[in-house]
Amino acid sequence: MSRINQLLTKAWRKGLLPEPVLERAVLEKAAGYTLREHRLQEALERLLWSLREEAALNPIGKAMAHGQIVRLLRERARAERLWAQHPEILEWPMSAPIVVLGQMRSGTTRLQRLLACDRRLAHTRLFETMSPVPRHGRRLETYAGLKIMAALNPELARIHPAAPNHPEEEFGLFSLSLFGAQIEAQWRVPSFARWWEGEDRRPVYRDFRRLMQTIAWSRRDKRPRVMKAPQFMEDLDLLLEAFPDARLIRLRRDAAAVVASSASLVWNQMRVQSDDADKAWIGAEWLRKTQRREEAAAKVLSARPELPQIKVEFDAVSRDWQGEMRRIYAFLDMELTEEVEGRMRRYLERAERSGFRGHSYNPQEFGLSGAF
């Protein structure tokens, strides 16, 4: 990475490449789109301030931040144009979605991908969460992005294996509202994150529902959808406003393992774009964030005992995935067929061979000793 940083710096200094400028007017011009809503304008201004003043971006980080924000603005513009051209999208049914509710690194990906083995259920694919509006080249762009990140830090592919067509959480959809984990987990932007914690996020979840409808409409797909994003823990009340008939699968894992694994993933992402990625700061921030999300979800769940929900333990799935999936299917009032169970078994075998469980991390590295 240091070699690439040196090359970029030299190319900017000699005028061979334009140096990225993280200013709203410059980015909007590059995207060919001007944000109209004040909430989005303010969110972008605050994000850019944090990127310039707090993130300590290296040349790779500056280039990636510029490119990602331009891409997000273009995706936002495409979505708004599509909704104006096809208002029927916003009427597309989204009945009784299945929400995998759990903290980051609590096994939500494993459970989501097991459920994705069932063709009676719909799920979001990685290229769709990155580019929800139908257009040519989405898969190829996503593939190229994965290859670049794998080249910059191969460890990321071990921590969270991904491919354009694989089931994926909906983190990218929140980014179109300049909000969420795709931003906070790759850049150190604490002022931006704290600002969002005090803001009304209902418009974000209105956009989120529209984007989920866009994906379903583009496929003409009315199957029940499996959704998952750790952000749901913090915003469960807003998620339920957007999807009032959601069914919840509550996944739990030991808090110490959750925070340490989360911190390791975040550090491996941040260190690509900053030479000053601070393990102790990351550990403290993700401890705070995990606790905040746990408290927020618990408050909603205690106030809404009527919500259809089932509790699932990470270790129980590891010990007996078949037994736990049968229990989940009974909750969903669905038959777990031999065919689906066979697909689930093959998925787990592939995941095992690919080293999905090979992620190692030490809580002490992130200042988490004695935190639990």
N, C-alpha and C positions, 0 to 999 in steps of 0.2 A: 504493500500500500504506500509506503514511503516513496518508492520510485515514481508511482503514479502522481502523488502529490507534488513531487519535484517537477515532473514534466508539465503538469497543469500550470504551476506557478511560472515556469519559464515561458510557456506558450502565451499566457496572459501578459507577461512583462514585454514580450517581443511583438505583441499585437497579432499573433497567429490565430488566437481564439479570443472572443470577447469575454471578459471577466464577468461572471454572474453578478447581477445587482439585485439585492433583496429589498426592493421597494415596490409598493402596491402598483403605482402607475406603470412602472417598467414591466412588471409581471402581467398586468392586465393587457398591456399593448402586445406583449409576446403571445398571449393566449387569444387575442382578438375578441376579448369579452370583458365587459365592465360590470362589476357587481352592482346591483341596484338596491338591494336591501341593506339598511343601515346595520343590522345585526351581523351580516356577513362581512361588510366593510370593516366593522370594528374588530371582528374576530381575526380577519386577515392582518390588519394593522398590528394587533397585539401579538400575533404569531410571529410576524416579521421582526418586531422589536426583540422578542425573546431569542429568535434565531441570531440576530446581530449581536445582542448584548450578553446573552447567557449561554448559548449552546457551544461556544468555542469551536466552531466548525473549521475543519481543515479544508484544503481545496476540493477534495472529493465531496465533502459535506456541503460546501457551497454550491457545487455543480448539481449535486443530487437534490438539494432543497429547491433550487431554482427550477429544475426539470420537473420535480414532483408537483410543485405548486402550479406551474403552468398547465400540467396535465389535469390537475383537479379542476382548475378554472374551465378548461375546455370540456371536461366531462359534465360540469355543472351547466354550461351553456347548451350542450347537446340534450341534457335531460329537460331543461326548460323549453327548448324548441319542440321536443317530442311531445311533451304534455300539452302544449298549445295546439299542436297539429292533431293529436289523438286524445281528446279529453276523456274518452271512454276508458283509458288506462286507469283513471282514478276511481272507476267503478268496478274494477276487476275484483272478484271475490277472493278473500284471504281468510277462509273460515278455519277455525280451530287449529291454529299452528301449534307445533310441538316445540317448546322452548327448552333447550338444554341450558340450565341455569347453574353457573358455577364460576369460581375464580379462575383467573389465568393460571395455567399449568396444573389444573385440578383433574385433568382427564377428560375435559369436555370435547377435545378433538377426537379422541378415541371413540367416545360414545356417539358423537355426531357421525363419524365415518362408519360405525357399525350400523346405525339407522339408515345411512345412505345406501347400504347394501340392499335395501328393500325398495323395489321399483314402484310400490304403491305410494311411496312418500317422495316428495320433492326436496331438493337441497340446492344451495347456492354453490356454484363452482368458482374456483379462484379467479379465472379471467372475468367472471361476472361481477365479483365484488370489487375488482379493480376498475372495470369498465362496464357499468350496468346497462348502458344504452347500446342497443345492437348496432354494430358497424363492422366492416371488414378489417381484419388484422388484429382484433383484440387478443386472440390466443397467442399469436406470434409475439406481440409486444410483451405479454405476460411471461412467455417463455424466455425472451431475451432478458427481461428484468431479473428473473430467477438465476439465469446463468451468470449475470454480472455480479449479483450478490454472492453466489457460491464461489466465484473466483476471488472476490475480495475477502471473504471469510467463509471457508468451507464448513466451519463448525455449525453455522446456521442451518444447513441442510440436515444435520444430525439432530439438532434440537427440535426442529419443526419441518419434517419433510413435506414438500409441496410440489404440485405440478398444475399446469393451467386447467386441466379438466377435473382435478381432484375436488372433493367437497371442501369448503372453506367457510370460516366464520365471516360475518358481514361487516368486519371492521372497515373495509374500504368505503362502504356506503355512508358511514358517518363522516368520512373525510370530505365528502362533497359539501358538507355543512361546516367545514373547517373545524372539526371537533373529533376527539376520540383517540383510540389507542394507536392507530397507524402513525399519528403525529407524536404522541407522548412517549412511545416506546422506542423511537429511533433518535430523538433529539432532546437535549436537556432544555426544557422550556417551562420552568416552574411558575413564572408569572402568568404565562398564558394558561397553564393548567388551573391555577388558583382562581383566575378570573372566571373561567368556565364553571367552576364549582359553585359560584355565587350567582350564575345567570339562569334565566328561565330556558330550559332545554326542550320545551314542548315543540317549538318550531323544528328542532332537529329531528324529533320523532315523527312529526308530520311528514317531513322529507323522507325519513327512513321508510315509512309505510309506502309512500309513493314509489320509491325506488324498488322495494320488494314487489309491488304491483307491476312495475315496469318489467322486471325480470320474468315474472309469471306470465304477463301478457305477451311478451316477445316469444315465449315458448307455447302460448295458448294452453297453459298448464293450470289446472284447477285442483290438483292433488293437494292434500295437506302438506304444509311445508315444515321442515325441520330447521330451526334457527338457533344460532348460538353466537354469543359475544360476551366476554367478561364484563363489558360495560353495562350489560343488562342488570348486573348485581346492584350497581349504584343507582340505576334509573328504572327500577322495576315498576314503580307506580306509573311512569310515563309510558313504558312499554305496554302495560296493561290498558292504558287509555287508548293507545293506538291499535291494540289487538285484544279486545276485552274478553274473547273466548279462548285465550291461549291456555294450553295445558303445560304444566311445568314438570320437568325432570330435574330435581335438585341434586346436584353432584357435589360431594364433599370429600376433601382430602386434608390430611394433617397440615395445619397452618404453617408450621416451620418449613415443610417441604415445598409448599405452595410459594411462599415468599422467596426462599432461596433459589428455586428453579426460575421464578419470574425474574429475579434480579440477574441471574446468569444470562437469560435470553436477552434482556434489555441491554446489558453490558456488551454482549456480542453484536448487537445491532448498533449501539452508540459508538463503539470504538472504531467502526468503519469510517464514520463521518467526523469524529473528533479525536484528536490525539490526547485529550485531557479527560476522557471518560473516567469518572470517579466511582469506583466500586462502593465505597462507603456511602456516598450520597445516593447512589442507585438503591442500595439495600434499605436505607432509611426511607426513601421516597416510596418504594414499593411496599414496605411494611405499612406505612401510613395509608397508602391507597388501598391495600388489601383490607385493612381494618375498617376504613371508611365504607368500602363496598359491603363488607359483611354486616355492619351495623345498619346500613340503609336497607338492604334486602330483608334483614330480620324484622325491621320495623314494619315494612309493608306486609310481610307474611303473617306476622302476629295479628295485624289488624284485619287480615282477610283470610280467616280460616276456611272459608268456603271454596277457595281456589282449588281447582283440580291439580293435584300435585303428588309426586312420589319422591321419596328420598333414596338416593343411591350413594354408596360409599366407594371411593376410588379403590381401596384395597379389596373390597368384595368383588368388583369387576375383575381385578387382577387374579383373584383366587378361582373364581367360578363365573366366567363371563356368560356362559350359557344359562346358568340359573338366574343371573341378574337380568339378562335380556328377556327371559320368559316372564319374569316378574314385571318388567317394564311393559311388555306386550299385553299382559293381562290388564294393567292400568289403562293402556290405550284402547282396550277392547278390540284387539287385533290378534289374529292367529300368527304365531311364529312358525312359518312353514319350514319343512326340511330344506327346500331350495334356498330360502333366505338364510337359514342358519349355515348352510354350506358356503354361501358367499361370505358371510361374516367370518367363518373359520379361515377361508382363503385370504381375506384381507388381513387378519391378524398374523397369519404365517408370513405374508409379504412384509408386513411392518416389522416383524421380528428379524427377518433376513436383512432388511434395509438399515437396521441399527436404530430404529425409532426409540428403543429403550436405552440407547447408549449415552444419553446425556448425563454427564457427571458434573457436580457442582459442590462447593464447600461453603456452608453458611458463614464460616469465619472470615472468608475473603471479603464478604459484603457487610461486615460489622454486625452480624446478626446473632452472635453468640449471646445466650442469655436473654434474647428478646422474647422468648416464649415460655 
